Amino acid sequence: MKKKATIGVNVFNVFARDLHIETRNETSTFLQSTNIYYPIRSFGLNFSYNFGKMNFNAQPRKKKSIKNDDLKQGEQQMGSGQIGGAGQG
């Protein structure tokens, strides 16, 4: 199939009936013991097929740059005293 299809198999805890989790907390005055049994057994089969073509080697688009020409003009005007209405009659 020209490397477009994949098949996968997954298994979890297939040889035991339950998943057993045992914890024990003990101090000089306290004892806690927990036994948990989860009835879990899992197996599966996966099938995936890719169609179409994705090109990850394409050149990235150029980002548009921002030109701050208005700031440059404003700085020149401020330096020559044309901005700001204070003191003009």
C-alpha positions as CSV (number, residue, x, y, z in Angstrom):
1,M,0.0,0.0,0.0
2,K,3.0,2.3,-0.6
3,K,3.6,3.0,3.2
4,K,0.2,4.6,3.7
5,A,-1.3,2.0,6.0
6,T,-0.2,0.9,9.5
7,I,-1.5,-1.8,11.8
8,G,-0.9,-1.9,15.5
9,V,-1.6,-4.3,18.3
10,N,-1.9,-3.3,22.0
11,V,-2.3,-5.6,25.0
12,F,-2.5,-4.9,28.8
13,N,-2.7,-7.4,31.6
14,V,-3.7,-10.3,29.4
15,F,-2.3,-13.1,31.6
16,A,-3.9,-12.0,34.9
17,R,-7.6,-11.7,35.7
18,D,-7.2,-8.5,37.9
19,L,-4.8,-5.7,38.3
20,H,-3.7,-5.8,41.9
21,I,-2.5,-2.7,43.7
22,E,-1.3,-3.0,47.3
23,T,-0.3,-0.1,49.6
24,R,0.8,-0.2,53.2
25,N,1.4,2.9,55.4
26,E,2.8,2.2,58.9
27,T,4.0,4.4,61.7
28,S,4.6,3.6,65.4
29,T,1.0,4.3,66.3
30,F,-0.8,3.7,63.0
31,L,-1.2,1.0,60.3
32,Q,-3.1,1.3,57.1
33,S,-3.2,-1.4,54.5
34,T,-5.1,-1.3,51.2
35,N,-5.6,-4.0,48.6
36,I,-7.4,-3.0,45.4
37,Y,-8.3,-5.3,42.6
38,Y,-9.3,-3.9,39.3
39,P,-10.9,-6.4,36.9
40,I,-9.1,-5.0,33.8
41,R,-7.8,-6.9,30.8
42,S,-7.4,-5.2,27.5
43,F,-6.3,-5.9,24.0
44,G,-6.9,-4.1,20.8
45,L,-6.1,-3.8,17.1
46,N,-5.5,-0.5,15.4
47,F,-5.6,0.3,11.7
48,S,-4.6,3.6,10.2
49,Y,-4.6,4.7,6.5
50,N,-3.1,8.0,5.3
51,F,-4.5,9.5,2.2
52,G,-3.5,12.7,0.4
53,K,-0.1,14.3,0.6
54,M,1.3,16.7,3.2
55,N,4.5,18.4,2.4
56,F,6.5,19.4,5.6
57,N,9.5,20.5,3.6
58,A,7.9,23.5,1.9
59,Q,9.5,26.9,2.6
60,P,7.6,28.9,5.3
61,R,5.8,32.0,4.2
62,K,7.5,35.3,4.9
63,K,6.0,37.3,7.8
64,K,4.8,40.7,7.0
65,S,6.8,43.4,8.7
66,I,5.4,46.6,10.2
67,K,6.9,49.9,9.1
68,N,6.7,52.6,11.7
69,D,7.1,55.5,9.2
70,D,4.5,57.6,11.2
71,L,6.7,57.5,14.3
72,K,9.7,58.7,12.4
73,Q,7.8,61.7,10.9
74,G,6.4,62.5,14.4
75,E,9.9,62.5,15.9
76,Q,11.1,64.9,13.3
77,Q,8.1,67.3,13.7
78,M,8.5,67.2,17.5
79,G,12.1,68.2,17.1
80,S,11.2,71.2,15.0
81,G,8.5,72.5,17.4
82,Q,5.5,71.9,15.1
83,I,3.7,69.5,17.5
84,G,1.8,70.7,20.5
85,G,-0.4,73.8,20.7
86,A,1.1,75.4,23.8
87,G,2.7,78.8,23.4
88,Q,1.3,79.5,19.9
89,G,-0.8,82.5,19.4
